Amino acid sequence: MILSTQGETLIKHFESCKLEAYKDSVGIWTIGWGNTKYENGAPVKKGDEIPQWRADQLFGRIVQRFVNDVNYLTKDVYLKNHQFDALVSFAYNVGSDIDLDNVSEGLGDSTLLKLVLNNPANPDISKEFLKWNKAGGKVLAGLTRRRKSEAHLYATGVLKVQF
């Protein structure tokens, strides 16, 4: 599957674009559309600056990794594109967590993914999005809004960013 315009709009709405490196809510250097690393894996660092075209290019390359990861993680289940979009947005924000442990550090080991794989129409899936609204152990209003938007898109196919 591919990320639709609706999915890209959701991610960009909540990430916003900053052309100078800044520390995110947990103190990680970030640039562009919420990127903490460059394509080569090098971390963003204090003082980094990029032009808008570079932020957009970086977003396209990084988001494609998450598209690939979500495709891999959900290869055995049929998803509608809006469900896929919501999962890509989620993974873009919290990580794909494709590893061999069972520690839930992102989508890969999450109960959210387990429910999706078991039955993509399960109404409890929306509740699982909402559990991921903390950063640094604190509930953040922005993450709560993002998770509500992702859950709403997943469940209804309608993009809504204001809650």
Solvent accessible surface area in square Angstrom, and as a share of the most:
residue,aa,sasa,rsa
1,M,92,0.41
2,I,133,0.67
3,L,29,0.15
4,S,35,0.22
5,T,109,0.64
6,Q,57,0.26
7,G,0,0.00
8,E,65,0.29
9,T,63,0.37
10,L,0,0.00
11,I,0,0.00
12,K,44,0.18
13,H,83,0.37
14,F,45,0.19
15,E,25,0.11
16,S,49,0.32
17,C,36,0.22
18,K,92,0.39
19,L,65,0.32
20,E,111,0.50
21,A,17,0.13
22,Y,55,0.21
23,K,116,0.49
24,D,45,0.23
25,S,81,0.52
26,V,71,0.41
27,G,38,0.36
28,I,87,0.44
29,W,64,0.22
30,T,4,0.02
31,I,0,0.00
32,G,0,0.00
33,W,37,0.13
34,G,18,0.18
35,N,4,0.02
36,T,49,0.29
37,K,108,0.46
38,Y,35,0.13
39,E,36,0.16
40,N,129,0.66
41,G,37,0.35
42,A,41,0.32
43,P,88,0.56
44,V,7,0.04
45,K,127,0.54
46,K,154,0.65
47,G,62,0.60
48,D,22,0.12
49,E,125,0.56
50,I,20,0.10
51,P,64,0.40
52,Q,80,0.35
53,W,166,0.58
54,R,49,0.18
55,A,0,0.00
56,D,59,0.31
57,Q,66,0.29
58,L,0,0.00
59,F,6,0.02
60,G,36,0.34
61,R,128,0.47
62,I,16,0.08
63,V,12,0.07
64,Q,86,0.38
65,R,109,0.40
66,F,37,0.15
67,V,5,0.03
68,N,80,0.41
69,D,37,0.19
70,V,0,0.00
71,N,43,0.22
72,Y,119,0.45
73,L,27,0.14
74,T,8,0.04
75,K,132,0.56
76,D,127,0.66
77,V,31,0.18
78,Y,172,0.65
79,L,7,0.03
80,K,109,0.46
81,N,53,0.27
82,H,38,0.17
83,Q,18,0.08
84,F,0,0.00
85,D,1,0.01
86,A,0,0.00
87,L,0,0.00
88,V,0,0.00
89,S,0,0.00
90,F,0,0.00
91,A,0,0.00
92,Y,19,0.07
93,N,51,0.26
94,V,38,0.22
95,G,22,0.21
96,S,12,0.08
97,D,20,0.10
98,I,81,0.41
99,D,69,0.36
100,L,187,0.93
101,D,56,0.29
102,N,144,0.74
103,V,88,0.50
104,S,56,0.36
105,E,92,0.41
106,G,0,0.00
107,L,0,0.00
108,G,17,0.16
109,D,22,0.11
110,S,0,0.00
111,T,70,0.41
112,L,0,0.00
113,L,7,0.03
114,K,122,0.52
115,L,37,0.19
116,V,0,0.00
117,L,75,0.37
118,N,122,0.63
119,N,68,0.35
120,P,27,0.17
121,A,81,0.63
122,N,30,0.15
123,P,112,0.70
124,D,60,0.31
125,I,1,0.00
126,S,28,0.18
127,K,122,0.52
128,E,15,0.07
129,F,0,0.00
130,L,71,0.35
131,K,129,0.55
132,W,57,0.20
133,N,23,0.12
134,K,116,0.49
135,A,22,0.17
136,G,65,0.62
137,G,68,0.65
138,K,143,0.61
139,V,91,0.52
140,L,53,0.26
141,A,67,0.52
142,G,30,0.28
143,L,26,0.13
144,T,34,0.20
145,R,103,0.38
146,R,5,0.02
147,R,1,0.00
148,K,81,0.34
149,S,0,0.00
150,E,0,0.00
151,A,7,0.06
152,H,52,0.23
153,L,0,0.00
154,Y,7,0.03
155,A,66,0.51
156,T,72,0.42
157,G,22,0.21
158,V,83,0.48
159,L,48,0.24
160,K,88,0.37
161,V,32,0.18
162,Q,125,0.56
163,F,100,0.42
